[in-house]
Amino acid sequence: MFRVIADRLRALPWLVLALIATAVVFVLAPHQIGLLIWSLSKLCFGAYLGYWIDRTIYPYARPHDLFHMANRLASQDLRNGARHMRQQASLATLRRAAVMAAAIVALGLGV
């Protein structure tokens, strides 16, 4: 139970920082709040689209599935297979991050 709550709150410092930055913008330039909300919505939508683009293009290579497969291989004492599968999972994680970053940048630039 605690692990689930902690997992959901792991990005809390970033959320607090974003809220503080929004408050600063509101104090210094309240007329910019609409633009800030518009920009944040585009970036969030880019992250969402990037995630789902990756899942759609690579349904067979989801990082968490590959990590689970590596753990199963390790539990069966197949070290070389587990190491190879962890490497594939790490590459899949980097791939997903790159696809998401590309979508975020594209929407952030207004393309």
N, C-alpha and C positions, 0 to 999 in steps of 0.2 A: 504494500500500500504506500509506504513512504517513498519507495523507489519510483513509483508512478508519478507521485506529486513532484518529487525532485526532478524527474525527467521533463515534466511540463514546465518547470520553472528555471531550466538551465539558461534560457535566454533572457531572464528577468533583468539582469544588469543593462542589457542593450535596450530593452523596453523603457526602463527608467531613464536612461540617457536620452533616448528619443523624446520622451515626454518633457524632460528638462529643456532640451533644445527647442521644442515647440513652444514651451512657456516663454523662453527667451525671445523667440521670434514674435510671439504675441505681444510682449512688452515693448520691444524695440520697433517693430513694424507690423502692427495688427492688420494692415491692409494686405499683407503677404500670406496670411493664413490660408486663403483659398488656393493660392498657387502651391503652397506647401502640401496641402491635402491632395491636390491634383497630381503633383509629382510623386508623392508616396503611394497613391493608388496605382499609378502606372508601374512603379517599381515592384509593388506587391503582385500585381497582375503578371508582370514579366517573370517573377519567380515561380508563380503558380503554373504559368504556361510552360516554362522551361522544364519543370518537374514532369508535367504530363507529356510533353513532347518526348522526353527521354524514356518514360515508361512505355509510350506507344511505339517508338522506333525500336527499342530493345526490350521486348517483353520477356525474353529468355535470359537476360543478363542483369537481373536486379541485384544491386550490391548486397542487400541483407540476405537474399537467398544463397548467394555465393559464399558469404561468410558462414551461414548455417551449414552448407555443404562441407566447407573446410573443417568446421568443428566436428562434424560427423566422421570425416576421414581421419582426423586426429584421434578421435575416440576409438577408432578401429586400428590404431597404431600404423596408419599409412602416412608416414611423415612427409615423404616427397610429394604425394598427391595433395596433402593438406597445405603444404607450403606453396605449391603451384596454384591451388584454388584461392588461397589468401592473396596471392599476387594478382590473380584475375579479379578478385573482389575489390582490391585496392584500385586497380585500373578502372573498374566500372564506377567506383566512387568518384574518381577524378573526372571520368567522362561525364557523369551526371552533373558535377559541379561546373564543368566547362559549358555544357549545354544550357544550364540555368544562367550562368554568367552572361552568355551570349544573348539570351532572351532578355535579361534585365538591362543590359547595355543597349540593345536595340530599342526597347520601349523607352528607356531613359533618354535616348537621343532623339526620340520622336519619329523613328522610322516605322 
